[in-house]
Amino acid sequence: MTGDGGADPRRRVPRTDALLADPALAAATGTFGRDRVRAAVRRAQEQARRGEISPDEVRDAALAALPAPAPRAVLNATGVVLHTNLGRAALSPAAVAAVVAAAGHTDVELDLRTGRRARRGRDALDALAAAVPDAGAVHVVNNGAAALVLAATALAAGGEIVVSRGELVEIGDGFRLPDLLESTGARLREVGTTNRTTLADYAAAIGPRTGFVLKVHPSNFQVTGFTSAVPVRALATLGVPVVADIGSGLLAPDPLLPDEPDAASTLRAGAALVTASGDKLLGGPQAGLLLGAADLVERLRRHPLARALRVDKLTLAALAATVGDPGTPTRAALHADAGALRERTERLRDRLAADGCKAEVVPAAAVVGGGGAPGVELDSWALSLPERYAEPLRIGDPPVLGRVVRGRLLLDLRCVPADADDAVRAAVLRVPGDG
């Protein structure tokens, strides 16, 4: 046969050098290396030669075979402000800029004026100390659990930690507080019952082997009914250090969360040491915060385990930029006005309707998440779509995650940046219709 119609389609498979010169594949070479991109191109060419794809699809097949960026950025439309599976707090623009600036060589442990070694992460530590002046000193480790482990190791290894049975929590992914603490070599002295513990229970358990009394805020559950717990102020009268794990990282009181403990108030109540997380209500990077009496914090800082729990320069940079920043995404999402959210969601609905996609705007209840403020619901609004949209939106580019409630997919824009509404609209329109 003659003419293009009879030509072997394998002759139309693009050459390797032409494909590698394609702008998208050339850019991928900078990320994955030439050898890896060339291998993906050759596999796609072989698919075309076997007739599995057309020659025109070779470029896209090669790109699709390359790994997606890891981790992938997603749009959080779940209505959960601090979603653990999505990395909890989103960093502020200032924190992102600080991380980028710290990606190269930095003065993280050098005094540029004198040319001598300086206190590591002093900018972050100074910012944290200024934000919580009730703390005699501060220290930072790599997460909240590490902060508690360091405290237990330095203050109670070989001794006892007195703790209420009602506060022996499971912190997620099967990790339980008793196991965590006992791994340090400390022995737990459990007092009271699941629902009621008194000051007398603690007092009866304190002895010469007591390292400290531990007060744990049950940040991911609530116990209601016939209950009693002992506040830090009362525990501080017992004559031994009180270590308070407040969990969510609130540095000062927030009227929106009246039942959530904060570091400043807890220290003023008499806690010798407060531990908390940096990537929850503070709105910063993953970090464990230690705030308290100067002698105790210095004892922790000088402990050999502190070196193993040390945070890196990127975390320190993000933390320094976060502390005191009133414009973190976490704070903005928590305090978002429900009326403004409704108007924004209705605008998105109307734009979708103009493109032939029918959606509804419905009332919704957002939550804090991340093991913080259990039982607190934030009035919100959501775009309601058929449940079938959930998977294609979740695996799309960018991934858009909502939550399915009674057969409907709800997209709550509370945690979605306002300038990403167009991306949400485009993602919804890419989902194939019923027809």
C-alpha positions, 0 to 999 in steps of 0.5 A: 500500500502507498500513502500515509494511510498505509504507513506503519504507525511505528514509523511515527513514534517520536525520536528520543532526542526530539522527546528529550528536547520537549520543554516538559520532559526537559524540565523533568530532567532537572528534577529526576535526571536525564537517565531516568527521563530517558528510560521513561521515554523509551518505555513509552516508545515501546508501548507505541511500537506494540500498539498499546498507545498512539505515537501522539501519546508517547510524550504524555505517557513518558511524563505520566510514568515519572514519579509525582512530587512527594509529598503532593500539595493538596487543597484541604476542603475537609473542614478539618483545620489541623488534619493530621493526614494532611500534615496538620498546620499549613505554614504562613507565607512568612514561614515558607519564605524563611524555609526557602531562605534557610535552605542554603548555608545559614547562621543557624549556629554562628554569630556573624558579628564575632565569627564564633559559635552561637546558641543554635536556633536563637531566633526561634528560641528568642521569639518563643520566649518573647511570646511566653514571658512567663517561661523562665527558659524555652527549648525546642525538639522535633515533636510533641511526643519527643518533648515529653520523652525528654522530660521523662528521661531527664527528670524521672528515669529510674524514678516515678511519674504520678499521673491520673488514670483518666489521662493515660491517652492514646495519641494516634496510630496506636501510640499510647502514653503509658508505653511512651513514658515507660520506654524512658525507664520511668515507672508510672504511678497511676492514681484515681479512676478513669472518670474521677481523680482527686488531689488526695489521690496524687498526694498519697502517691508522692514519695522519694522516688517521684520525679514529677506529677504529669498533667495531660490535657485529653485533647482528642476526647471528652469525658462527661458525666460524673467526673472530676480532675485536679487543675494544675494550680492545685497540683502545684501545691504538692511540693514536686514539679508539675509537668503539663502536656497541653498538647495543641500548642496554644501559647495564650488564651483564645476566646474561640477555644475557652476550654483549651489550655494555653502555655502562659496560663498553665505556667502562671498556675504553677506548672514547672514545665509545659510541653506542646506541639508546634504544628497544631494551634500555633500554626507552625512546623512540626516541633515539640515545645518545652517552656518552664523553669530555667533550671529544668529547661537547662537540665533538659537541654544538656541531657544527651538525649536532647542531641538526638531530638534536635530540630533542623535549620528549616524547622527553626526558621519556620518556627521563628517566622510563625511565633507572633505572626497573627496571619497564619493559615491556621488562625485565619481558618479558625477565625474565618467568618461564616457569613463570608464563607457562605458568600464565597461558596455561593460565588463558586456555586454560581460559577459552576452553574454557569458552566453547566455543573449543578451544586448546592450550598449547605450549612456545615460544621468544621472542626479544629482537628489534630487532637485539639479542642474536641467537641468544638464545632465551627459554623461553616458552609460547604459546596455539596456535590454527588458522592461520585466526585470524591475519588476523581477530585482526590486523585486529580491535579491538584488533589481536592479533598472533601468529606462524604456525608450521607451520600454527598461530597461536601467541599468546605472552603474554610482551609482553602486559600481564597486564590485557589477557588479557581483551581477548585472550580477547574477540578470539579469541571474536569470530573466527567458528567453523568451522560 
